[in-house]
Amino acid sequence: MRGYRVGQALRVEFWKYPSHTLHYWWEAEVAELREEGVLVHMPIGFRFHHESKGRVVEVPHQAYVAFFADRWYSGGPDLDAQGRVLEYYWNIQTPPQFEEGRIWQYDLEIDVRCKADHTCQTLDLEEFATKLPFYPAEWVERARKAVEEVEAHMRRWAWPVRPPAQGGDWLERV
């Protein structure tokens, strides 16, 4: 995170393990720097490049994602044009690597998404289970614990979580 500045463009990358292949990526702008992490912003219409599925999607909402030093998750709110929370999306991952011009990490399959009212659901546990033999034992333990940490993060309204609001429908995801 040292060396980043507000307004700087970054590339955010999620990789697959053990194949070491690029899973997906997007471009973002540094919105906020804190001791605990960096918050990036993607404007309405940003392009999400899903390499594993061979798709590029123009996202119809804006989003913020916080990357925390030494945490096994990242995430933040997806917002409409007026800045209202649509939902939160959290990726369970290895701790991010903060490099010049990019942030990258290994995706560990599990995702947690939460509505604006903070109702959460955990996704992709089956995919995670199929990868268990390939992940280091510590990664498995840390990924499972990270789901609980995300839920606690939401309950505390920790940065960048906002107070609960009326929950809407789940967003369609790639």
Disulfide bonds with the S-S distance in Angstrom:
Cys114-Cys120 2.06
